[in-house]
Amino acid sequence: MKRALILGAVLPLLASCESKGRRPYDNNDLQLVTAYTAKDACSCLFVMERDEAFCHAFVQASPAVARLRIDTEKKVVRSTALLLWGASARFVDSRQGCVLEE
């Protein structure tokens, strides 16, 4: 009897967890890595005011697939991976920090 009650409570819960369709980030790991790298590098450089060598080491993932391009004049960091994925982050101000660009 207890087993039937537990099974009756667990089965609807498991059924509600079933994924309908594709997940929004399904197979987009490189897009996430580039966005993370761009935003964190921007924050490291322009919010924390660290040097480029420190920030490159700070955001390096393993394996190192993302490449950085830094425009210190415009305060923009662009990250790319395998020529197909990329993201940019720009410094807004000291209160908002860096934001990802669309």
Secondary structure, DSSP 4 states (H G I P E B T S, - for coil): -HHHHHHHHHHHHHHHT---S--TTTT-HHHHHHHHHHHHHHIIIIIS---HHHHHHHH--SS--EEEEEETTTTEEEEEETTTEEEEEEEEETTTEEEE--
